[in-house]
Amino acid sequence: MDEKQLYYEKGNKLNDVLKRTMDVILSLAGLVIISPLLFIISICIKLDSRGPVFFKQTRVGRYEEPFQIFKFRTMIVDAEKKGKQITVGKDSRITKTGQFLRKYKLDELPQLINVLIGDMSLVGPRPEVPKYTAYYTNEQKRIFEIRPGITDYASIKYRNENEVLAKSEDPEKTYIEEVMRDKLSLNLKYLDQQSVINDVKIIFMTIIAILR
């Protein structure tokens, strides 16, 4: 191993430690601070439709290991059995409360639990379901070198993804061949430029995008 490669690997390890430290501190603080909001959202979900408060789904994480992602439930019970794993436009499976939660990305808040336990990071490539990761090329699979995240460049660009897919005659094909490919390109860009400073920048970009 030459000196340049050794320096690069040491830099990656240091960044990984700093990133994990930031994840633990911010996710724990976030869960404590927003706990009243989480309680209110839980009540709204239960009053709006039958079913559990949380929605769990298998996603592919770091080193291609599967894990259970946590979200607030925004769709009717057994929604995946009644349609595709992607949502398009004003999907009839989405509840009234779910529409509001999705608009302001509040359904993603329980993923702070995933961050705290180490499945995810605050910033990183959004984790996909196994059905779609099966289409990844070897180059695209590089993103499995790091933890998936709650937000990233792709999340900001495709904040209204379901509206984009609604314009397609074949939403799933468009997602796989166009949207997912572009997302992975942005993810690889993040992978090559990752740093704690860049993560802070993406977090602020996400907040601004939601407020807009």
ABEGO torsion letter per residue (X at the ends): XBAAAAAAAAAAAAAAAAAAAAAAAAAAAAAAAAAAAAAAAAAAAAAABBEBABBBBBBBBBGGBBBBBBBBBABBBGAAAAEBABBBEBBAABBAAAAAAAAAGAAAAAAAAAAAAGABBABEBBBBBAAAAAABBAAAAAAAABBBBABBAAAAAAAAAAAAAAABABAAAAAAAAAAAAAAAAAAAAAAABBAAAAAAAAAAAAAAAAX
